[in-house]
Amino acid sequence: MSLISYGERDIGADAGRQADIQVAPNVSFRFVPKELTAKCRKLLESHHAMHGYGSLPDMLWHSHARDIIECHRDLADVFKNACKSRCAKRANEALLLIATAIVSLEVLARDFAGWGKRYPAAKRDADLLLGEFQQWQHHCLMDMYMYPELGIRREFAQALAPLATPAHALPRQ
């Protein structure tokens, strides 16, 4: 049983096999459109191809994805086993599976780029799954990929910005 379907192959079954775990059938994200899942997967793969996969567990854990993972036994098992895996490729595939599922849900629930209007039944299902997590103060995983932070806080960046007029050019009083 898989978490979500991805194109022609079933990525839930692939990740489960690769991470040597069994994905429980109690949570199914099959309502997520395959086209959306494929696009989200490509986005995540391209991001991690440039920045590496080392930050992926932290991104999952420091976003509201953590709350979703903790509440669903199968996602928690995939995450736990991926983090304990000795094979980086298997761990990355399993973590990428979780990130793809959660980002796809967020895109549907937030109606990003019209996906919610295009698939209203899937949007309702995504809203039901994510509804209880929307009120918490964590960042959305989708925002971490779409709108990454600068690495420093913006208010500190303003303090470091040069003055509009050099200090020696200001008139003396």
Residue pairs with C-beta under 8 A, 6 or more apart in sequence:
1 12
1 13
1 23
1 24
1 25
1 28
2 10
2 11
2 12
2 13
2 16
2 23
2 28
2 30
3 11
3 12
3 15
3 23
3 27
3 28
3 29
3 74
3 75
3 78
3 97
3 98
3 101
4 11
4 12
4 29
4 30
4 32
4 37
4 97
4 100
4 101
4 104
5 11
5 12
5 30
5 32
5 34
5 37
6 34
6 37
6 38
6 41
6 100
7 34
7 37
7 38
11 37
11 41
11 97
11 100
12 23
12 97
13 23
14 93
14 97
15 23
15 78
15 93
15 94
15 96
15 97
16 22
16 23
16 78
16 94
18 89
18 90
18 93
18 94
19 78
19 81
19 82
19 85
19 90
19 91
19 93
19 94
20 81
20 85
20 90
21 77
21 78
21 81
21 94
22 77
23 74
23 77
23 78
24 73
24 74
24 77
26 72
26 73
26 74
27 72
27 73
27 74
27 75
29 101
29 104
29 105
31 121
31 122
31 125
31 126
32 101
32 104
32 105
32 108
32 122
32 126
33 115
33 118
33 119
33 122
36 104
36 107
36 108
36 115
36 119
37 100
37 101
37 104
40 100
40 103
40 104
40 107
41 96
41 100
43 103
43 145
44 96
44 99
44 100
44 103
44 145
45 96
47 145
48 56
48 92
48 96
53 88
53 92
53 95
53 96
56 92
56 95
56 96
56 99
57 79
57 82
57 83
57 95
59 65
59 99
59 141
59 144
60 66
60 69
60 79
60 95
60 98
60 99
60 102
60 141
62 138
62 139
63 138
63 139
63 140
63 141
63 144
64 133
64 136
64 138
64 139
64 140
64 141
65 98
65 99
65 102
65 141
66 138
67 133
67 136
67 138
68 75
68 102
68 105
68 129
68 130
68 133
69 75
69 76
69 79
69 98
70 76
75 98
75 101
78 94
78 97
78 98
79 94
79 95
79 98
81 94
82 90
82 91
82 92
82 94
82 95
82 98
83 91
85 91
85 94
99 141
102 141
103 141
103 142
103 145
105 126
105 129
105 130
106 112
106 126
106 130
106 140
106 141
106 142
107 113
107 115
107 142
108 115
108 116
108 119
108 122
108 123
108 125
108 126
109 116
109 123
109 126
109 127
109 129
109 130
109 134
110 116
110 140
110 142
111 117
111 123
112 142
115 123
116 122
116 123
116 126
117 123
150 157
152 160
